[in-house]
Amino acid sequence: MICPICARETVHEYRPFCSRRCADIDLGRWLTGSYAVPSEEEGEEDAASAAPLPQRH
Ligand SMILES: [Zn+2]
């Protein structure tokens, strides 16, 4: 599979994304779809937290 964010090969742990970062980006876009300004935070590479992102609806 290919990451829809950066078009790299996906990593099983983060499918369908290649990394936690891309998953966060996608989630951020989804949550802030009405906002035009993307605000991805830097430095959220938490090696300890391998848990999946909480799904909010
Ligand atoms: Zn990616």
N, CA, C, O and the ligand as a Tripos MOL2 file, in Angstrom:
@<TRIPOS>MOLECULE
protein
  229   227    58     0     0
PROTEIN
NO_CHARGES

@<TRIPOS>ATOM
      1 N           0.8380   -1.2040    0.0000 N.3       1 MET1
      2 CA          0.0000    0.0000    0.0000 C.3       1 MET1
      3 C           0.8670    1.2460    0.0000 C.2       1 MET1
      4 O           2.0530    1.2130    0.3280 O.2       1 MET1
      5 N           0.2320    2.3420   -0.3790 N.am      2 ILE2
      6 CA          0.9460    3.6150   -0.4450 C.3       2 ILE2
      7 C           0.2960    4.6120    0.5080 C.2       2 ILE2
      8 O          -0.9270    4.7320    0.5800 O.2       2 ILE2
      9 N           1.1370    5.3080    1.2200 N.am      3 CYS3
     10 CA          0.6420    6.3280    2.1490 C.3       3 CYS3
     11 C          -0.0540    7.4380    1.3660 C.2       3 CYS3
     12 O           0.5370    8.0150    0.4520 O.2       3 CYS3
     13 N          -1.3000    7.7410    1.7140 N.am      4 PRO4
     14 CA         -2.0380    8.7930    0.9910 C.3       4 PRO4
     15 C          -1.5040   10.1860    1.2780 C.2       4 PRO4
     16 O          -1.8430   11.1380    0.5740 O.2       4 PRO4
     17 N          -0.6810   10.3150    2.2950 N.am      5 ILE5
     18 CA         -0.1690   11.6350    2.6570 C.3       5 ILE5
     19 C           1.1110   11.9520    1.9010 C.2       5 ILE5
     20 O           1.2450   13.0280    1.3180 O.2       5 ILE5
     21 N           2.0470   11.0190    1.9110 N.am      6 CYS6
     22 CA          3.3400   11.3290    1.3060 C.3       6 CYS6
     23 C           3.7170   10.3340    0.2140 C.2       6 CYS6
     24 O           4.7920   10.4330   -0.3770 O.2       6 CYS6
     25 N           2.8290    9.3720   -0.0540 N.am      7 ALA7
     26 CA          3.0210    8.4360   -1.1610 C.3       7 ALA7
     27 C           4.2070    7.5040   -0.9620 C.2       7 ALA7
     28 O           4.7740    6.9890   -1.9250 O.2       7 ALA7
     29 N           4.5750    7.2950    0.2900 N.am      8 ARG8
     30 CA          5.6040    6.3080    0.5670 C.3       8 ARG8
     31 C           4.9400    4.9700    0.8850 C.2       8 ARG8
     32 O           3.7210    4.8700    1.0280 O.2       8 ARG8
     33 N           5.7820    3.9550    0.9890 N.am      9 GLU9
     34 CA          5.2550    2.6450    1.3320 C.3       9 GLU9
     35 C           4.7340    2.6690    2.7650 C.2       9 GLU9
     36 O           5.3570    3.2650    3.6440 O.2       9 GLU9
     37 N           3.6160    2.0350    3.0000 N.am     10 THR10
     38 CA          3.0220    2.0760    4.3350 C.3      10 THR10
     39 C           3.7260    1.1070    5.2700 C.2      10 THR10
     40 O           4.3540    0.1320    4.8560 O.2      10 THR10
     41 N           3.5880    1.4250    6.5550 N.am     11 VAL11
     42 CA          4.0950    0.5520    7.6000 C.3      11 VAL11
     43 C           2.8980   -0.0970    8.2700 C.2      11 VAL11
     44 O           1.9100    0.5640    8.5900 O.2      11 VAL11
     45 N           3.0030   -1.4080    8.4760 N.am     12 HIS12
     46 CA          1.8550   -2.1580    8.9820 C.3      12 HIS12
     47 C           1.2570   -1.5000   10.2170 C.2      12 HIS12
     48 O           0.0380   -1.3930   10.3480 O.2      12 HIS12
     49 N           2.1120   -1.0680   11.1040 N.am     13 GLU13
     50 CA          1.6470   -0.5070   12.3720 C.3      13 GLU13
     51 C           0.7830    0.7360   12.1660 C.2      13 GLU13
     52 O          -0.0990    1.0380   12.9700 O.2      13 GLU13
     53 N           1.0510    1.4370   11.0890 N.am     14 TYR14
     54 CA          0.3650    2.7150   10.8980 C.3      14 TYR14
     55 C          -0.5420    2.7170    9.6790 C.2      14 TYR14
     56 O          -0.9790    3.7750    9.2280 O.2      14 TYR14
     57 N          -0.8240    1.5400    9.1460 N.am     15 ARG15
     58 CA         -1.6740    1.4890    7.9780 C.3      15 ARG15
     59 C          -2.9340    2.3270    8.1700 C.2      15 ARG15
     60 O          -3.4730    2.3570    9.2760 O.2      15 ARG15
     61 N          -3.4180    3.0030    7.1400 N.am     16 PRO16
     62 CA         -2.8430    2.9820    5.7930 C.3      16 PRO16
     63 C          -1.7450    4.0190    5.5840 C.2      16 PRO16
     64 O          -1.4890    4.4350    4.4540 O.2      16 PRO16
     65 N          -1.1080    4.4300    6.6490 N.am     17 PHE17
     66 CA         -0.0750    5.4580    6.5220 C.3      17 PHE17
     67 C           1.3020    4.8530    6.7160 C.2      17 PHE17
     68 O           1.4440    3.6770    7.0490 O.2      17 PHE17
     69 N           2.3210    5.6900    6.4980 N.am     18 CYS18
     70 CA          3.6840    5.1890    6.5940 C.3      18 CYS18
     71 C           4.2660    5.4890    7.9650 C.2      18 CYS18
     72 O           5.3130    4.9520    8.3270 O.2      18 CYS18
     73 N           3.6060    6.3320    8.7190 N.am     19 SER19
     74 CA          4.1590    6.7280   10.0010 C.3      19 SER19
     75 C           3.0860    7.3630   10.8620 C.2      19 SER19
     76 O           2.0090    7.7320   10.3930 O.2      19 SER19
     77 N           3.4120    7.4730   12.1150 N.am     20 ARG20
     78 CA          2.4990    8.1340   13.0430 C.3      20 ARG20
     79 C           2.2570    9.5680   12.6070 C.2      20 ARG20
     80 O           1.1620   10.1100   12.7560 O.2      20 ARG20
     81 N           3.2860   10.1550   12.0770 N.am     21 ARG21
     82 CA          3.1780   11.5560   11.6630 C.3      21 ARG21
     83 C           2.1300   11.7280   10.5620 C.2      21 ARG21
     84 O           1.2830   12.6190   10.6240 O.2      21 ARG21
     85 N           2.2040   10.8770    9.5780 N.am     22 CYS22
     86 CA          1.2500   10.9800    8.4830 C.3      22 CYS22
     87 C          -0.1670   10.6870    8.9800 C.2      22 CYS22
     88 O          -1.1300   11.3050    8.5280 O.2      22 CYS22
     89 N          -0.2850    9.7440    9.9100 N.am     23 ALA23
     90 CA         -1.5930    9.4630   10.4890 C.3      23 ALA23
     91 C          -2.1170   10.6870   11.2140 C.2      23 ALA23
     92 O          -3.2980   11.0220   11.1190 O.2      23 ALA23
     93 N          -1.2340   11.3480   11.9340 N.am     24 ASP24
     94 CA         -1.6340   12.5640   12.6490 C.3      24 ASP24
     95 C          -2.0570   13.6480   11.6710 C.2      24 ASP24
     96 O          -3.0420   14.3530   11.8890 O.2      24 ASP24
     97 N          -1.3090   13.7660   10.6080 N.am     25 ILE25
     98 CA         -1.6280   14.7750    9.6050 C.3      25 ILE25
     99 C          -3.0040   14.5220    9.0130 C.2      25 ILE25
    100 O          -3.8160   15.4350    8.8630 O.2      25 ILE25
    101 N          -3.2450   13.2700    8.6810 N.am     26 ASP26
    102 CA         -4.5330   12.9340    8.0950 C.3      26 ASP26
    103 C          -5.6540   13.1820    9.0850 C.2      26 ASP26
    104 O          -6.7030   13.7200    8.7320 O.2      26 ASP26
    105 N          -5.4250   12.7880   10.3240 N.am     27 LEU27
    106 CA         -6.4350   13.0060   11.3640 C.3      27 LEU27
    107 C          -6.6790   14.4900   11.5520 C.2      27 LEU27
    108 O          -7.8150   14.9340   11.7170 O.2      27 LEU27
    109 N          -5.6020   15.2450   11.5260 N.am     28 GLY28
    110 CA         -5.7340   16.6810   11.6920 C.3      28 GLY28
    111 C          -6.5300   17.3000   10.5640 C.2      28 GLY28
    112 O          -7.3640   18.1780   10.7830 O.2      28 GLY28
    113 N          -6.2700   16.8420    9.3750 N.am     29 ARG29
    114 CA         -7.0260   17.3510    8.2360 C.3      29 ARG29
    115 C          -8.4960   17.0060    8.3760 C.2      29 ARG29
    116 O          -9.3890   17.8040    8.0890 O.2      29 ARG29
    117 N          -8.7060   15.7820    8.8300 N.am     30 TRP30
    118 CA        -10.0810   15.3060    8.9550 C.3      30 TRP30
    119 C         -10.8300   16.1130   10.0040 C.2      30 TRP30
    120 O         -11.9740   16.5220    9.8030 O.2      30 TRP30
    121 N         -10.1520   16.3330   11.1340 N.am     31 LEU31
    122 CA        -10.7980   17.0300   12.2500 C.3      31 LEU31
    123 C         -10.9710   18.5090   11.9550 C.2      31 LEU31
    124 O         -11.9560   19.1230   12.3650 O.2      31 LEU31
    125 N         -10.0130   19.0750   11.2470 N.am     32 THR32
    126 CA        -10.0540   20.5100   10.9840 C.3      32 THR32
    127 C         -10.3300   20.7660    9.5190 C.2      32 THR32
    128 O          -9.7690   21.6800    8.9140 O.2      32 THR32
    129 N         -11.1940   19.9550    8.9620 N.am     33 GLY33
    130 CA        -11.4780   20.0440    7.5290 C.3      33 GLY33
    131 C         -11.9930   21.4030    7.1270 C.2      33 GLY33
    132 O         -11.8210   21.8270    5.9850 O.2      33 GLY33
    133 N         -12.6310   22.0960    8.0690 N.am     34 SER34
    134 CA        -13.1960   23.3890    7.7230 C.3      34 SER34
    135 C         -12.1570   24.5030    7.8070 C.2      34 SER34
    136 O         -12.3750   25.6160    7.3290 O.2      34 SER34
    137 N         -11.0400   24.1830    8.4170 N.am     35 TYR35
    138 CA         -9.9940   25.1960    8.5290 C.3      35 TYR35
    139 C          -9.0650   25.1160    7.3190 C.2      35 TYR35
    140 O          -8.7600   24.0300    6.8250 O.2      35 TYR35
    141 N          -8.6340   26.2520    6.8640 N.am     36 ALA36
    142 CA         -7.7820   26.2860    5.6840 C.3      36 ALA36
    143 C          -6.3150   26.1600    6.0710 C.2      36 ALA36
    144 O          -5.4740   25.7950    5.2500 O.2      36 ALA36
    145 N          -6.0180   26.4640    7.3330 N.am     37 VAL37
    146 CA         -4.6250   26.4590    7.7670 C.3      37 VAL37
    147 C          -4.2560   25.1270    8.4070 C.2      37 VAL37
    148 O          -4.8050   24.7540    9.4440 O.2      37 VAL37
    149 N          -3.3430   24.4310    7.7980 N.am     38 PRO38
    150 CA         -2.8650   23.1830    8.4050 C.3      38 PRO38
    151 C          -1.9280   23.4810    9.5720 C.2      38 PRO38
    152 O          -1.0000   24.2790    9.4350 O.2      38 PRO38
    153 N          -2.1600   22.8600   10.6890 N.am     39 SER39
    154 CA         -1.3250   23.1410   11.8550 C.3      39 SER39
    155 C          -0.8160   21.8440   12.4570 C.2      39 SER39
    156 O          -1.2750   21.3990   13.5090 O.2      39 SER39
    157 N           0.1290   21.2580   11.7730 N.am     40 GLU40
    158 CA          0.7190   20.0290   12.3040 C.3      40 GLU40
    159 C           1.7950   20.3880   13.3200 C.2      40 GLU40
    160 O           2.6760   21.2090   13.0640 O.2      40 GLU40
    161 N           1.6970   19.7640   14.4500 N.am     41 GLU41
    162 CA          2.6920   20.0310   15.4750 C.3      41 GLU41
    163 C           3.9480   19.2100   15.2270 C.2      41 GLU41
    164 O           3.8930   18.0790   14.7440 O.2      41 GLU41
    165 N           5.0650   19.8050   15.5670 N.am     42 GLU42
    166 CA          6.3300   19.1050   15.3950 C.3      42 GLU42
    167 C           6.7290   18.4450   16.6940 C.2      42 GLU42
    168 O           6.2690   18.8250   17.7710 O.2      42 GLU42
    169 N           7.5710   17.4760   16.5820 N.am     43 GLY43
    170 CA          8.1300   16.8490   17.7610 C.3      43 GLY43
    171 C           7.1500   15.9780   18.5120 C.2      43 GLY43
    172 O           7.1870   15.9030   19.7400 O.2      43 GLY43
    173 N           6.2740   15.3220   17.7760 N.am     44 GLU44
    174 CA          5.3500   14.4170   18.4410 C.3      44 GLU44
    175 C           5.7200   12.9610   18.1950 C.2      44 GLU44
    176 O           4.8800   12.0640   18.2510 O.2      44 GLU44
    177 N           6.9850   12.7600   17.9250 N.am     45 GLU45
    178 CA          7.4540   11.3990   17.6730 C.3      45 GLU45
    179 C           7.6330   10.6800   18.9980 C.2      45 GLU45
    180 O           8.7120   10.7080   19.5900 O.2      45 GLU45
    181 N           6.6020   10.0570   19.4440 N.am     46 ASP46
    182 CA          6.6470    9.3620   20.7200 C.3      46 ASP46
    183 C           6.9250    7.8860   20.4770 C.2      46 ASP46
    184 O           6.0420    7.1320   20.0680 O.2      46 ASP46
    185 N           8.1450    7.4960   20.7300 N.am     47 ALA47
    186 CA          8.5070    6.0990   20.4930 C.3      47 ALA47
    187 C           7.8110    5.1850   21.4770 C.2      47 ALA47
    188 O           7.5880    4.0070   21.1950 O.2      47 ALA47
    189 N           7.4740    5.7210   22.6180 N.am     48 ALA48
    190 CA          6.8670    4.8900   23.6510 C.3      48 ALA48
    191 C           5.3920    4.6330   23.3690 C.2      48 ALA48
    192 O           4.8630    3.5830   23.7350 O.2      48 ALA48
    193 N           4.7360    5.5720   22.7300 N.am     49 SER49
    194 CA          3.3060    5.4210   22.5040 C.3      49 SER49
    195 C           3.0470    4.8180   21.1370 C.2      49 SER49
    196 O           2.8980    5.5260   20.1410 O.2      49 SER49
    197 N           2.9990    3.5090   21.1110 N.am     50 ALA50
    198 CA          2.7360    2.8220   19.8540 C.3      50 ALA50
    199 C           1.2560    2.5200   19.7080 C.2      50 ALA50
    200 O           0.8310    1.8460   18.7700 O.2      50 ALA50
    201 N           0.4880    3.0260   20.6410 N.am     51 ALA51
    202 CA         -0.9500    2.7590   20.5870 C.3      51 ALA51
    203 C          -1.5820    3.5020   19.4160 C.2      51 ALA51
    204 O          -1.1100    4.5680   19.0200 O.2      51 ALA51
    205 N          -2.6330    2.9430   18.8750 N.am     52 PRO52
    206 CA         -3.3110    3.6170   17.7530 C.3      52 PRO52
    207 C          -3.9690    4.9010   18.2110 C.2      52 PRO52
    208 O          -4.2700    5.0830   19.3900 O.2      52 PRO52
    209 N          -4.1850    5.7830   17.2560 N.am     53 LEU53
    210 CA         -4.7820    7.0590   17.5850 C.3      53 LEU53
    211 C          -6.2250    6.8620   18.0090 C.2      53 LEU53
    212 O          -6.9220    5.9900   17.4890 O.2      53 LEU53
    213 N          -6.6650    7.6700   18.9490 N.am     54 PRO54
    214 CA         -8.0810    7.5940   19.3380 C.3      54 PRO54
    215 C          -8.9650    8.0870   18.2050 C.2      54 PRO54
    216 O          -8.7250    9.1440   17.6220 O.2      54 PRO54
    217 N          -9.9600    7.3270   17.9130 N.am     55 GLN55
    218 CA        -10.8640    7.6960   16.8300 C.3      55 GLN55
    219 C         -11.9770    8.5750   17.3750 C.2      55 GLN55
    220 O         -12.7540    8.1540   18.2320 O.2      55 GLN55
    221 N         -12.0440    9.7840   16.8770 N.am     56 ARG56
    222 CA        -13.0860   10.6910   17.3400 C.3      56 ARG56
    223 C         -14.0890   10.9250   16.2390 C.2      56 ARG56
    224 O         -13.7240   11.1380   15.0820 O.2      56 ARG56
    225 N         -15.3150   10.8860   16.5940 N.am     57 HIS57
    226 CA        -16.3510   11.1710   15.6090 C.3      57 HIS57
    227 C         -17.2470   12.2750   16.0930 C.2      57 HIS57
    228 O         -18.1860   12.6580   15.3950 O.2      57 HIS57
    229 ZN          3.3790    9.0500    4.8040 Zn       58 ZN58
@<TRIPOS>BOND
     1     1     2 1
     2     2     3 1
     3     3     4 2
     4     3     5 am
     5     5     6 1
     6     6     7 1
     7     7     8 2
     8     7     9 am
     9     9    10 1
    10    10    11 1
    11    11    12 2
    12    11    13 am
    13    13    14 1
    14    14    15 1
    15    15    16 2
    16    15    17 am
    17    17    18 1
    18    18    19 1
    19    19    20 2
    20    19    21 am
    21    21    22 1
    22    22    23 1
    23    23    24 2
    24    23    25 am
    25    25    26 1
    26    26    27 1
    27    27    28 2
    28    27    29 am
    29    29    30 1
    30    30    31 1
    31    31    32 2
    32    31    33 am
    33    33    34 1
    34    34    35 1
    35    35    36 2
    36    35    37 am
    37    37    38 1
    38    38    39 1
    39    39    40 2
    40    39    41 am
    41    41    42 1
    42    42    43 1
    43    43    44 2
    44    43    45 am
    45    45    46 1
    46    46    47 1
    47    47    48 2
    48    47    49 am
    49    49    50 1
    50    50    51 1
    51    51    52 2
    52    51    53 am
    53    53    54 1
    54    54    55 1
    55    55    56 2
    56    55    57 am
    57    57    58 1
    58    58    59 1
    59    59    60 2
    60    59    61 am
    61    61    62 1
    62    62    63 1
    63    63    64 2
    64    63    65 am
    65    65    66 1
    66    66    67 1
    67    67    68 2
    68    67    69 am
    69    69    70 1
    70    70    71 1
    71    71    72 2
    72    71    73 am
    73    73    74 1
    74    74    75 1
    75    75    76 2
    76    75    77 am
    77    77    78 1
    78    78    79 1
    79    79    80 2
    80    79    81 am
    81    81    82 1
    82    82    83 1
    83    83    84 2
    84    83    85 am
    85    85    86 1
    86    86    87 1
    87    87    88 2
    88    87    89 am
    89    89    90 1
    90    90    91 1
    91    91    92 2
    92    91    93 am
    93    93    94 1
    94    94    95 1
    95    95    96 2
    96    95    97 am
    97    97    98 1
    98    98    99 1
    99    99   100 2
   100    99   101 am
   101   101   102 1
   102   102   103 1
   103   103   104 2
   104   103   105 am
   105   105   106 1
   106   106   107 1
   107   107   108 2
   108   107   109 am
   109   109   110 1
   110   110   111 1
   111   111   112 2
   112   111   113 am
   113   113   114 1
   114   114   115 1
   115   115   116 2
   116   115   117 am
   117   117   118 1
   118   118   119 1
   119   119   120 2
   120   119   121 am
   121   121   122 1
   122   122   123 1
   123   123   124 2
   124   123   125 am
   125   125   126 1
   126   126   127 1
   127   127   128 2
   128   127   129 am
   129   129   130 1
   130   130   131 1
   131   131   132 2
   132   131   133 am
   133   133   134 1
   134   134   135 1
   135   135   136 2
   136   135   137 am
   137   137   138 1
   138   138   139 1
   139   139   140 2
   140   139   141 am
   141   141   142 1
   142   142   143 1
   143   143   144 2
   144   143   145 am
   145   145   146 1
   146   146   147 1
   147   147   148 2
   148   147   149 am
   149   149   150 1
   150   150   151 1
   151   151   152 2
   152   151   153 am
   153   153   154 1
   154   154   155 1
   155   155   156 2
   156   155   157 am
   157   157   158 1
   158   158   159 1
   159   159   160 2
   160   159   161 am
   161   161   162 1
   162   162   163 1
   163   163   164 2
   164   163   165 am
   165   165   166 1
   166   166   167 1
   167   167   168 2
   168   167   169 am
   169   169   170 1
   170   170   171 1
   171   171   172 2
   172   171   173 am
   173   173   174 1
   174   174   175 1
   175   175   176 2
   176   175   177 am
   177   177   178 1
   178   178   179 1
   179   179   180 2
   180   179   181 am
   181   181   182 1
   182   182   183 1
   183   183   184 2
   184   183   185 am
   185   185   186 1
   186   186   187 1
   187   187   188 2
   188   187   189 am
   189   189   190 1
   190   190   191 1
   191   191   192 2
   192   191   193 am
   193   193   194 1
   194   194   195 1
   195   195   196 2
   196   195   197 am
   197   197   198 1
   198   198   199 1
   199   199   200 2
   200   199   201 am
   201   201   202 1
   202   202   203 1
   203   203   204 2
   204   203   205 am
   205   205   206 1
   206   206   207 1
   207   207   208 2
   208   207   209 am
   209   209   210 1
   210   210   211 1
   211   211   212 2
   212   211   213 am
   213   213   214 1
   214   214   215 1
   215   215   216 2
   216   215   217 am
   217   217   218 1
   218   218   219 1
   219   219   220 2
   220   219   221 am
   221   221   222 1
   222   222   223 1
   223   223   224 2
   224   223   225 am
   225   225   226 1
   226   226   227 1
   227   227   228 2
@<TRIPOS>SUBSTRUCTURE
     1 MET1         2 RESIDUE 1 A MET
     2 ILE2         6 RESIDUE 1 A ILE
     3 CYS3        10 RESIDUE 1 A CYS
     4 PRO4        14 RESIDUE 1 A PRO
     5 ILE5        18 RESIDUE 1 A ILE
     6 CYS6        22 RESIDUE 1 A CYS
     7 ALA7        26 RESIDUE 1 A ALA
     8 ARG8        30 RESIDUE 1 A ARG
     9 GLU9        34 RESIDUE 1 A GLU
    10 THR10       38 RESIDUE 1 A THR
    11 VAL11       42 RESIDUE 1 A VAL
    12 HIS12       46 RESIDUE 1 A HIS
    13 GLU13       50 RESIDUE 1 A GLU
    14 TYR14       54 RESIDUE 1 A TYR
    15 ARG15       58 RESIDUE 1 A ARG
    16 PRO16       62 RESIDUE 1 A PRO
    17 PHE17       66 RESIDUE 1 A PHE
    18 CYS18       70 RESIDUE 1 A CYS
    19 SER19       74 RESIDUE 1 A SER
    20 ARG20       78 RESIDUE 1 A ARG
    21 ARG21       82 RESIDUE 1 A ARG
    22 CYS22       86 RESIDUE 1 A CYS
    23 ALA23       90 RESIDUE 1 A ALA
    24 ASP24       94 RESIDUE 1 A ASP
    25 ILE25       98 RESIDUE 1 A ILE
    26 ASP26      102 RESIDUE 1 A ASP
    27 LEU27      106 RESIDUE 1 A LEU
    28 GLY28      110 RESIDUE 1 A GLY
    29 ARG29      114 RESIDUE 1 A ARG
    30 TRP30      118 RESIDUE 1 A TRP
    31 LEU31      122 RESIDUE 1 A LEU
    32 THR32      126 RESIDUE 1 A THR
    33 GLY33      130 RESIDUE 1 A GLY
    34 SER34      134 RESIDUE 1 A SER
    35 TYR35      138 RESIDUE 1 A TYR
    36 ALA36      142 RESIDUE 1 A ALA
    37 VAL37      146 RESIDUE 1 A VAL
    38 PRO38      150 RESIDUE 1 A PRO
    39 SER39      154 RESIDUE 1 A SER
    40 GLU40      158 RESIDUE 1 A GLU
    41 GLU41      162 RESIDUE 1 A GLU
    42 GLU42      166 RESIDUE 1 A GLU
    43 GLY43      170 RESIDUE 1 A GLY
    44 GLU44      174 RESIDUE 1 A GLU
    45 GLU45      178 RESIDUE 1 A GLU
    46 ASP46      182 RESIDUE 1 A ASP
    47 ALA47      186 RESIDUE 1 A ALA
    48 ALA48      190 RESIDUE 1 A ALA
    49 SER49      194 RESIDUE 1 A SER
    50 ALA50      198 RESIDUE 1 A ALA
    51 ALA51      202 RESIDUE 1 A ALA
    52 PRO52      206 RESIDUE 1 A PRO
    53 LEU53      210 RESIDUE 1 A LEU
    54 PRO54      214 RESIDUE 1 A PRO
    55 GLN55      218 RESIDUE 1 A GLN
    56 ARG56      222 RESIDUE 1 A ARG
    57 HIS57      226 RESIDUE 1 A HIS
    58 ZN58       229 GROUP 0 **** ****
